[in-house]
């Protein structure tokens, strides 16, 4: 069944444009509250947000929606997405909400929903909530309207949890690091946790004003982090995104280390300790072929899924893996969390650097990635990937790359764009084949 509101990661859009209006946020709260209102106990929802200006508006609207159907609301303020998931489960709430558009600019916002187990909702739950959004929802009697209160120790709870994932026999004493919080949800908790573990912390992206989230800082804009690491003589830098479920690292020379290298590092560390489950890790079709070859050389496997951390987590849960993620830096460590957690992943990486005593550039460079190129082609409508001209070109390219590279074509789930990615042994050939396919798509879409 086609979705009307939910995308690949909750509901997202431009603020004050449907579906990201106050009216719609209230309807979502009413619908989600009604859906999770099961049994005769007092129902509870945890609501967190990042630092966007529109978070105040959407938070208040959702409080109105939830309380109108009898749900009590616990407000935790700006906190990472994984913190909301963790608190939802630990506080025995019936559901959780994160108001965030992740790495998008401040003008956008989104609503992510979690079930009582702290996991993102199933397709069935999302479709049921969509039906309720557009229907007449039964409101609570005056005496049964929910209450809202704000808890002050939410940050402390998450900091304590994050620190508990760091090896007990290690400290970060003597390590100088830079942390970039993207002026987002982790601006307070990430520097605090790292400092409490003993590190000398230089924090950037920690002065949110409602409009500067992800603005030239964070995991999608690591240049400032790289420059700060080099200028300060730090040993490593870590960058989170707006809701802190994504991690990118830079080494002591300012070189960016992506999610593939970080997953390889964590998988090797956990395999050595005998705690890696599934005999490998789960990643998406976008992860570099170099990662797959590197893992194979270590006797480890790589299972690929469609793009999206949701698909990665689903495969991890059904097949018994405990490490997975995306090249973009969404890293899921299911021994600790029910979703990607940038800070928890960073602590595993820092532990490996501290344990080895070697520079980050040595510890985190696990393999040489194959040349990889991704280009986007906009189209006005139709299905250009079904055009015979495109299929012919794709077939030819796949024959050329057979055994020496990969080709991934997909339509974006969030915008009218065809994404064309290829990788192979020769960078010039990779660029050539990507351009050939992009040209064919443009012709088909004309």
C-alpha positions in Angstrom: 0.0 0.0 0.0 1.3 3.5 -0.9 2.2 5.8 1.9 0.7 9.2 2.1 2.7 10.8 4.9 5.5 8.4 6.1 8.7 8.3 4.2 11.9 6.3 4.7 12.5 7.8 8.2 9.3 9.1 9.7 7.4 12.2 8.4 9.5 15.1 7.0 9.1 18.3 5.1 9.5 22.1 4.9 8.2 23.7 8.1 4.8 25.4 7.9 4.1 23.5 4.7 2.0 20.3 4.9 2.8 17.9 6.4 5.1 19.9 8.7 2.4 22.3 10.1 1.2 22.7 13.7 -2.2 21.4 12.7 -0.7 18.3 11.1 1.6 17.7 14.1 -1.4 17.8 16.4 -3.2 15.3 14.1 -0.2 13.0 14.2 -0.2 13.2 18.0 -3.8 12.3 18.1 -3.5 9.5 15.7 -0.4 7.9 17.2 -1.8 8.3 20.7 -5.0 6.6 19.7 -3.2 3.8 18.0 -1.0 3.1 21.0 -3.7 3.6 23.6 -4.1 -0.1 24.6 -5.2 -1.5 27.9 -6.5 0.4 30.9 -3.1 1.7 32.3 -2.1 5.3 32.3 -0.5 5.9 28.9 2.8 7.8 28.4 4.7 9.2 25.5 8.3 10.6 25.5 8.9 13.6 23.2 12.4 14.9 22.4 13.6 17.3 19.7 16.7 18.8 18.2 17.5 22.6 18.2 15.4 23.8 15.2 13.3 26.9 15.7 10.2 25.1 14.6 10.7 22.4 17.3 8.9 24.6 19.8 5.8 24.9 17.5 5.7 21.2 16.6 6.4 20.1 20.2 3.5 22.1 21.6 1.1 20.9 18.8 2.0 17.3 19.5 1.5 17.8 23.2 -2.0 19.0 22.5 -2.7 16.1 20.2 -1.5 13.4 22.6 -3.1 14.8 25.7 -6.4 15.2 23.9 -6.6 11.4 23.5 -5.6 10.7 27.1 -1.8 10.3 26.7 0.5 11.7 29.4 3.5 13.5 27.9 7.1 13.5 29.1 9.1 16.3 27.6 12.9 15.8 27.5 14.0 18.8 25.4 16.9 18.7 23.0 18.3 15.2 23.0 19.7 12.8 20.4 17.3 10.5 18.6 18.9 7.4 20.2 18.4 9.0 23.6 14.7 9.3 23.0 14.6 5.7 21.8 16.5 4.6 25.0 14.3 6.7 27.3 11.1 5.4 25.7 12.0 1.8 26.6 13.7 2.5 30.0 10.8 4.7 31.2 8.2 2.0 30.1 6.5 4.6 27.8 4.0 3.4 25.3 5.8 5.3 22.5 8.4 7.9 21.8 8.7 10.9 19.4 11.7 12.6 18.1 11.1 16.0 16.3 14.0 16.4 13.9 15.0 16.5 10.3 18.4 15.0 11.0 21.1 16.4 8.8 18.7 18.7 6.8 18.8 22.5 7.2 16.8 24.3 9.9 13.9 25.1 7.5 13.0 21.4 7.4 11.7 19.4 10.3 10.4 15.9 10.8 8.6 13.5 13.2 10.1 10.1 14.0 8.0 7.6 16.1 9.2 4.8 18.3 7.3 1.9 19.8 7.4 0.9 23.5 10.5 -1.3 22.7 12.4 1.7 21.5 12.5 0.6 17.8 11.1 2.6 14.9 7.6 1.6 13.9 6.7 -1.2 11.7 5.1 -0.7 8.3 1.8 -1.9 9.7 1.9 0.6 12.6 2.7 3.5 10.2 -0.1 2.6 7.9 -2.6 2.3 10.8 -1.5 5.8 12.0 -1.9 7.2 8.5 -5.5 6.0 8.4 -6.2 7.5 11.7 -4.7 10.9 10.7 -7.4 11.3 8.0 -10.3 9.9 10.1 -12.4 11.1 13.0 -10.5 10.3 16.2 -12.3 9.8 19.5 -11.2 12.3 22.1 -10.9 11.6 25.8 -13.5 12.7 28.4 -12.6 15.9 30.2 -11.5 14.0 33.3 -9.2 11.7 31.2 -7.2 14.3 29.3 -3.5 13.6 29.6 -0.9 15.7 31.5 2.4 17.0 30.4 5.6 17.5 32.4 9.2 18.1 31.7 11.9 15.9 33.3 15.2 17.6 34.1 17.5 14.6 34.4 17.0 13.3 30.8 20.4 14.5 29.7 22.1 12.9 32.7 20.3 9.6 32.1 21.6 9.5 28.5 25.1 10.6 29.4 25.3 7.8 32.0 24.0 5.3 29.4 26.5 6.4 26.8 29.4 6.2 29.2 28.3 2.7 30.3 29.0 1.4 26.7 32.7 2.4 27.0 35.0 -0.5 28.1 35.3 -0.5 31.9 39.1 -1.0 31.8 39.7 2.1 29.6 39.7 5.8 30.0 40.2 8.7 27.5 42.8 10.3 29.7 45.6 11.9 27.7 43.5 12.1 24.5 42.9 15.5 22.9 39.9 15.4 20.6 37.5 17.7 18.8 33.8 17.0 18.8 31.4 18.8 16.3 27.8 18.6 17.5 26.3 20.3 14.4 24.6 22.9 16.6 22.1 20.1 17.1 20.6 17.8 19.6 23.9 16.5 21.2 25.4 20.0 21.8 25.3 19.4 25.6 25.5 15.6 26.1 28.3 14.6 23.8 31.0 17.0 25.1 30.0 16.2 28.7 30.2 12.4 28.2 33.6 12.7 26.5 35.0 15.0 29.2 33.7 12.8 32.0 35.6 9.9 30.4 38.8 11.8 30.7 39.3 13.4 27.3 40.5 16.9 26.7 37.6 18.1 24.7 37.4 21.0 22.1 33.8 21.4 21.3 32.5 23.1 18.1 28.9 23.3 16.8 27.6 23.8 20.3 26.0 27.2 20.1 22.5 26.5 18.6 20.3 29.5 17.9 17.4 27.7 16.2 18.7 28.4 12.7 22.3 27.2 12.5 21.8 23.5 12.9 24.0 21.6 10.3 25.1 25.0 8.9 28.7 24.4 7.8 29.2 22.1 10.8 28.3 18.4 11.5 28.9 15.1 9.8 27.7 16.4 6.4 30.1 19.4 6.5 33.3 18.2 8.2 35.7 20.8 6.8 35.5 23.0 10.0 36.2 19.9 12.1 39.2 18.9 10.0 40.6 22.4 10.2 40.1 22.5 14.0 41.7 19.1 14.5 44.8 20.1 12.6 45.1 23.6 14.1 44.7 22.4 17.7 47.0 19.4 17.3 44.2 17.0 18.4 44.5 13.3 17.9 41.1 12.8 16.4 37.8 14.6 15.6 34.3 13.3 15.7 31.3 14.8 14.0 27.6 14.1 14.7 24.6 15.3 12.7 21.6 17.3 13.8 20.0 14.5 15.7 23.2 12.7 16.6 22.4 9.3 15.1 25.2 9.7 12.5 29.0 9.7 13.0 31.9 10.8 10.8 35.5 10.9 12.1 38.6 12.8 11.0 42.1 11.6 11.8 45.0 13.7 13.2 45.8 14.9 9.7 42.3 16.1 9.1 41.4 13.3 6.7 37.7 12.3 6.7 37.0 8.7 7.7 33.5 7.4 6.5 31.1 4.9 7.9 32.6 2.0 6.0 36.0 2.4 7.6 34.4 2.9 11.0 32.3 -0.2 10.7 35.3 -2.2 9.7 37.2 -1.0 12.7 34.4 -1.9 15.1 33.8 -5.2 13.5 37.5 -6.2 13.8 37.6 -5.1 17.4 34.5 -7.0 18.3 35.6 -10.1 16.4 38.9 -10.1 18.2 37.0 -10.0 21.5 34.7 -12.8 20.5 31.6 -10.6 20.6 30.8 -10.1 16.9 27.6 -11.8 16.1 26.5 -13.2 12.7 30.1 -13.6 11.4 30.2 -10.2 9.9 28.2 -7.0 9.5 25.2 -5.6 7.6 25.5 -2.6 5.3 23.7 -1.1 2.3 24.2 -1.4 -1.4 26.1 1.9 -1.2 29.0 0.6 1.0 32.2 0.3 -1.0 33.3 -2.9 -2.5 36.6 -2.4 -0.8 34.8 -3.0 2.6 33.4 -6.3 1.3 36.8 -7.5 0.1 38.5 -6.4 3.4 36.0 -8.3 5.5 36.3 -11.4 3.4 40.1 -11.3 3.9 39.4 -11.3 7.7 37.1 -14.3 7.4 34.0 -12.0 7.9 31.0 -11.5 5.8 29.0 -8.5 4.5 25.3 -8.7 4.0 23.8 -5.8 1.9 20.4 -4.3 2.2 18.5 -1.4 0.5 19.5 2.1 1.4 18.2 3.2 4.8 19.2 2.3 8.4 15.7 0.9 8.8 16.5 -1.9 6.3 19.9 -2.5 8.0 18.3 -2.9 11.4 15.6 -5.2 10.1 18.2 -7.5 8.6 20.3 -7.3 11.8 17.3 -8.4 13.9 16.2 -11.2 11.6 19.6 -12.7 11.0 21.4 -12.2 14.3 24.0 -9.5 13.6 25.0 -6.9 16.1 27.0 -4.5 13.9 25.6 -2.7 10.9 25.2 0.7 9.3 25.7 2.9 6.3 28.6 4.6 4.6 27.1 7.9 5.6 27.8 7.2 9.2 24.6 5.7 10.6 26.1 2.9 12.7 23.9 0.6 14.7 25.4 -1.4 17.5 22.4 -3.5 18.7 24.1 -4.7 21.9 23.5 -1.1 23.1 20.9 0.7 21.0 17.8 0.2 18.9 18.8 2.7 16.4 21.9 4.5 15.1 23.8 6.3 17.8 26.7 8.5 16.8 28.1 9.0 20.3 28.0 5.3 21.2 29.7 4.4 17.9 32.3 7.1 18.5 33.1 5.7 21.9 33.8 2.3 20.4 36.1 3.9 17.8 37.9 6.0 20.5 38.3 2.9 22.6 40.1 1.1 19.7 42.4 4.1 19.2 43.2 4.3 22.9 43.7 0.6 23.2 46.1 0.5 20.2 48.2 3.5 21.1 48.6 4.2 17.4 47.5 7.3 15.5 43.9 7.5 14.3 45.2 7.5 10.7 46.6 4.0 11.2 43.9 2.5 13.3 41.0 3.7 11.2 42.4 3.2 7.7 41.3 -0.5 7.3 41.2 -0.7 3.5 41.7 1.2 0.3 38.3 2.0 -1.1 37.6 1.4 -4.8 36.9 4.5 -6.9 33.2 5.2 -6.4 31.1 7.9 -8.0 27.5 8.9 -7.3 25.5 11.3 -9.5 21.9 12.4 -9.4 19.6 13.0 -12.4 16.4 14.9 -11.9 13.3 14.0 -13.8 9.8 15.5 -14.1 7.8 12.3 -14.0 7.4 8.8 -15.3 9.7 5.8 -14.7 12.9 6.4 -16.7 14.6 3.3 -15.3 12.0 1.2 -17.1 12.8 2.8 -20.5 14.4 0.2 -22.9 17.2 2.7 -23.8 18.2 2.9 -20.2 18.0 -0.8 -19.7 20.2 -1.4 -22.7 22.9 1.0 -21.4 22.7 -0.5 -17.9 23.1 -4.1 -19.3 26.2 -3.0 -21.2 27.7 -1.4 -18.1 27.0 -4.4 -15.9 28.8 -6.6 -18.4 31.8 -4.3 -18.4 31.9 -4.2 -14.6 31.3 -7.9 -14.0 33.7 -9.2 -11.3 35.5 -5.9 -11.2 33.0 -3.4 -9.8 29.3 -2.7 -9.0 26.5 -0.6 -10.3 23.6 0.7 -8.2 20.6 2.6 -9.7 17.7 3.7 -7.6 14.9 6.3 -7.5 15.1 8.5 -4.5 12.4 8.1 -1.9 12.3 11.8 -1.0 12.8 13.7 -4.3 12.3 13.3 -8.1 15.9 12.0 -8.6 17.5 8.9 -10.0 20.7 8.1 -8.2 23.4 6.5 -10.3 26.4 4.9 -8.5 29.2 2.9 -9.9 32.5 1.7 -8.5 35.4 -0.2 -10.1 39.1 -0.6 -10.4 39.6 2.4 -12.6 38.3 5.9 -11.7 38.2 7.2 -15.3 36.1 4.1 -16.4 33.8 4.6 -13.4 33.1 8.2 -14.4 32.6 7.2 -18.0 30.0 4.5 -17.2 28.1 6.8 -14.7 27.9 9.5 -17.3 26.6 7.1 -20.0 23.8 6.0 -17.7 23.0 9.6 -16.6 22.8 10.6 -20.3 20.4 7.7 -21.0 18.2 8.6 -18.0 18.0 12.2 -19.2 17.0 11.2 -22.7 14.3 8.8 -21.3 13.0 11.5 -19.0 12.9 14.2 -21.7 
